[in-house]
Amino acid sequence: MAEFQTSASKKLVRPSLGKLPHIVYLLVLYVFKLNTDVVVRSSERFVGIGEVICDHLECVVACWALKLPGFFSPEIGELLAIREGLRICLVHHFLV
């Protein structure tokens, strides 16, 4: 929540196309953030993964949830979430 409040209070400064090379502007424009959350249910033998991709304006671009069967520690669950998030980003042609 604190991250959202600090980002919401910032003013957006858009670069002028005349001052920056075109390729630099594209790199600034297409910046994404992957947020993951994991629930480990050892009694039910699965890991629940929820993920959100936001753009540079903190607008949601994509979100999903997965249920992976198996018994995993919380640390392994977090790593699985990151792996799945990066895999989905590659499948949908996000630059990683």
NUBA-857432 format. One record per residue: residue number from 1; residue in one letter; x, y, z of N, C-alpha, C in turn. Coordinates in pm, whole numbers. Layout:
REM residues N
{rec NUM; "A"; {X; Y; Z}; {X; Y; Z}; {X; Y; Z}}
...
//
This chain:
REM residues 96
{rec 1; "M"; {81; -118; 0}; {0; 0; 0}; {86; 126; 0}}
{rec 2; "A"; {196; 121; 76}; {285; 237; 82}; {345; 263; -56}}
{rec 3; "E"; {378; 156; -128}; {435; 172; -263}; {335; 240; -355}}
{rec 4; "F"; {207; 201; -344}; {103; 262; -428}; {88; 410; -394}}
{rec 5; "Q"; {85; 445; -266}; {67; 583; -226}; {181; 671; -271}}
{rec 6; "T"; {305; 621; -264}; {417; 703; -310}; {417; 718; -461}}
{rec 7; "S"; {378; 611; -533}; {375; 622; -679}; {258; 708; -725}}
{rec 8; "A"; {146; 704; -653}; {30; 784; -691}; {55; 932; -668}}
{rec 9; "S"; {141; 966; -573}; {167; 1106; -545}; {270; 1169; -639}}
{rec 10; "K"; {342; 1088; -716}; {443; 1140; -807}; {378; 1195; -934}}
{rec 11; "K"; {433; 1301; -985}; {386; 1356; -1111}; {460; 1290; -1226}}
{rec 12; "L"; {387; 1261; -1331}; {446; 1198; -1449}; {514; 1303; -1534}}
{rec 13; "V"; {639; 1280; -1564}; {715; 1369; -1652}; {737; 1294; -1782}}
{rec 14; "R"; {677; 1341; -1888}; {692; 1276; -2018}; {808; 1339; -2094}}
{rec 15; "P"; {897; 1255; -2144}; {1011; 1311; -2219}; {965; 1365; -2354}}
{rec 16; "S"; {1034; 1466; -2399}; {1007; 1522; -2530}; {1074; 1435; -2636}}
{rec 17; "L"; {1001; 1401; -2742}; {1058; 1318; -2846}; {1172; 1388; -2918}}
{rec 18; "G"; {1171; 1521; -2920}; {1277; 1594; -2988}; {1409; 1591; -2912}}
{rec 19; "K"; {1405; 1569; -2783}; {1526; 1572; -2702}; {1589; 1436; -2682}}
{rec 20; "L"; {1512; 1327; -2693}; {1565; 1193; -2671}; {1567; 1114; -2801}}
{rec 21; "P"; {1666; 1030; -2819}; {1663; 940; -2935}; {1540; 850; -2927}}
{rec 22; "H"; {1490; 809; -3042}; {1367; 730; -3049}; {1379; 600; -2970}}
{rec 23; "I"; {1490; 533; -2977}; {1506; 404; -2908}; {1502; 423; -2757}}
{rec 24; "V"; {1557; 531; -2705}; {1554; 558; -2561}; {1411; 582; -2516}}
{rec 25; "Y"; {1334; 654; -2595}; {1194; 682; -2561}; {1115; 552; -2552}}
{rec 26; "L"; {1139; 459; -2644}; {1069; 331; -2639}; {1105; 252; -2515}}
{rec 27; "L"; {1229; 257; -2473}; {1270; 186; -2351}; {1204; 246; -2228}}
{rec 28; "V"; {1190; 377; -2225}; {1124; 443; -2113}; {975; 411; -2113}}
{rec 29; "L"; {915; 404; -2230}; {772; 383; -2243}; {730; 242; -2202}}
{rec 30; "Y"; {811; 142; -2231}; {772; 4; -2207}; {845; -57; -2088}}
{rec 31; "V"; {821; -3; -1970}; {877; -56; -1847}; {763; -121; -1770}}
{rec 32; "F"; {781; -247; -1732}; {677; -321; -1663}; {730; -373; -1530}}
{rec 33; "K"; {637; -397; -1438}; {673; -451; -1307}; {587; -575; -1282}}
{rec 34; "L"; {652; -683; -1241}; {584; -809; -1210}; {574; -823; -1058}}
{rec 35; "N"; {452; -828; -1005}; {428; -852; -863}; {373; -992; -845}}
{rec 36; "T"; {425; -1065; -748}; {380; -1202; -722}; {337; -1217; -577}}
{rec 37; "D"; {246; -1310; -554}; {207; -1348; -419}; {180; -1498; -419}}
{rec 38; "V"; {214; -1563; -309}; {206; -1708; -302}; {134; -1750; -175}}
{rec 39; "V"; {53; -1855; -188}; {-9; -1921; -73}; {34; -2066; -76}}
{rec 40; "V"; {95; -2113; 33}; {138; -2252; 42}; {43; -2325; 135}}
{rec 41; "R"; {-28; -2424; 82}; {-120; -2506; 162}; {-61; -2645; 172}}
{rec 42; "S"; {22; -2666; 275}; {89; -2796; 289}; {-10; -2908; 317}}
{rec 43; "S"; {-119; -2877; 388}; {-218; -2981; 418}; {-294; -3024; 292}}
{rec 44; "E"; {-306; -2935; 195}; {-379; -2966; 72}; {-284; -2996; -44}}
{rec 45; "R"; {-155; -2986; -21}; {-52; -3019; -121}; {-65; -2941; -251}}
{rec 46; "F"; {-74; -2809; -239}; {-67; -2724; -358}; {-12; -2587; -321}}
{rec 47; "V"; {30; -2514; -423}; {77; -2377; -408}; {-13; -2290; -495}}
{rec 48; "G"; {-69; -2185; -436}; {-148; -2089; -512}; {-62; -1969; -546}}
{rec 49; "I"; {-66; -1927; -670}; {16; -1816; -718}; {-76; -1710; -779}}
{rec 50; "G"; {-58; -1587; -738}; {-128; -1474; -798}; {-26; -1373; -847}}
{rec 51; "E"; {-45; -1323; -969}; {54; -1230; -1025}; {-14; -1117; -1102}}
{rec 52; "V"; {54; -1003; -1102}; {4; -884; -1170}; {121; -818; -1242}}
{rec 53; "I"; {99; -776; -1366}; {197; -696; -1440}; {140; -556; -1453}}
{rec 54; "C"; {219; -457; -1409}; {179; -316; -1420}; {276; -243; -1512}}
{rec 55; "D"; {226; -139; -1577}; {313; -59; -1663}; {376; 54; -1582}}
{rec 56; "H"; {444; 146; -1652}; {515; 254; -1585}; {422; 353; -1517}}
{rec 57; "L"; {293; 350; -1550}; {194; 436; -1485}; {121; 365; -1372}}
{rec 58; "E"; {166; 243; -1337}; {105; 159; -1234}; {-35; 111; -1273}}
{rec 59; "C"; {-63; 106; -1403}; {-188; 50; -1452}; {-170; -100; -1476}}
{rec 60; "V"; {-270; -178; -1442}; {-261; -323; -1460}; {-267; -356; -1608}}
{rec 61; "V"; {-168; -431; -1655}; {-162; -476; -1794}; {-213; -619; -1806}}
{rec 62; "A"; {-180; -702; -1708}; {-222; -842; -1707}; {-222; -893; -1564}}
{rec 63; "C"; {-309; -989; -1537}; {-309; -1054; -1406}; {-361; -1196; -1422}}
{rec 64; "W"; {-320; -1284; -1333}; {-362; -1423; -1339}; {-338; -1490; -1206}}
{rec 65; "A"; {-400; -1609; -1191}; {-379; -1692; -1073}; {-363; -1836; -1119}}
{rec 66; "L"; {-275; -1908; -1052}; {-247; -2048; -1085}; {-251; -2132; -958}}
{rec 67; "K"; {-286; -2257; -974}; {-281; -2353; -864}; {-189; -2466; -909}}
{rec 68; "L"; {-72; -2475; -843}; {26; -2576; -879}; {24; -2689; -775}}
{rec 69; "P"; {2; -2813; -818}; {0; -2924; -723}; {141; -2957; -674}}
{rec 70; "G"; {151; -2999; -548}; {279; -3041; -492}; {300; -2984; -353}}
{rec 71; "F"; {397; -3035; -285}; {433; -2991; -150}; {562; -2910; -160}}
{rec 72; "F"; {555; -2779; -132}; {670; -2690; -146}; {684; -2602; -23}}
{rec 73; "S"; {806; -2562; 6}; {829; -2464; 113}; {787; -2326; 61}}
{rec 74; "P"; {767; -2229; 149}; {732; -2094; 103}; {837; -2034; 9}}
{rec 75; "E"; {964; -2062; 36}; {1071; -2007; -50}; {1063; -2065; -190}}
{rec 76; "I"; {1042; -2196; -200}; {1028; -2260; -332}; {902; -2211; -400}}
{rec 77; "G"; {796; -2190; -324}; {673; -2135; -380}; {695; -1998; -443}}
{rec 78; "E"; {771; -1913; -376}; {803; -1781; -431}; {885; -1793; -560}}
{rec 79; "L"; {982; -1883; -560}; {1062; -1904; -681}; {977; -1957; -796}}
{rec 80; "L"; {884; -2048; -767}; {792; -2098; -870}; {707; -1984; -926}}
{rec 81; "A"; {664; -1894; -839}; {584; -1780; -884}; {663; -1692; -979}}
{rec 82; "I"; {789; -1665; -944}; {873; -1582; -1032}; {896; -1653; -1165}}
{rec 83; "R"; {925; -1783; -1160}; {946; -1859; -1284}; {822; -1855; -1373}}
{rec 84; "E"; {705; -1879; -1314}; {581; -1879; -1393}; {552; -1740; -1449}}
{rec 85; "G"; {579; -1637; -1369}; {557; -1500; -1417}; {646; -1467; -1535}}
{rec 86; "L"; {773; -1502; -1527}; {864; -1476; -1639}; {828; -1560; -1761}}
{rec 87; "R"; {784; -1684; -1739}; {742; -1770; -1851}; {621; -1709; -1923}}
{rec 88; "I"; {524; -1664; -1848}; {405; -1604; -1909}; {441; -1474; -1980}}
{rec 89; "C"; {532; -1396; -1922}; {578; -1273; -1989}; {642; -1305; -2124}}
{rec 90; "L"; {724; -1408; -2129}; {788; -1447; -2255}; {686; -1498; -2357}}
{rec 91; "V"; {589; -1575; -2312}; {486; -1629; -2402}; {406; -1514; -2467}}
{rec 92; "H"; {382; -1409; -2390}; {303; -1297; -2441}; {390; -1181; -2491}}
{rec 93; "H"; {516; -1209; -2515}; {610; -1117; -2582}; {642; -991; -2502}}
{rec 94; "F"; {641; -1000; -2369}; {695; -892; -2289}; {847; -904; -2290}}
{rec 95; "L"; {917; -794; -2294}; {1063; -800; -2288}; {1106; -831; -2147}}
{rec 96; "V"; {1191; -932; -2132}; {1237; -973; -1999}; {1385; -946; -1988}}
//
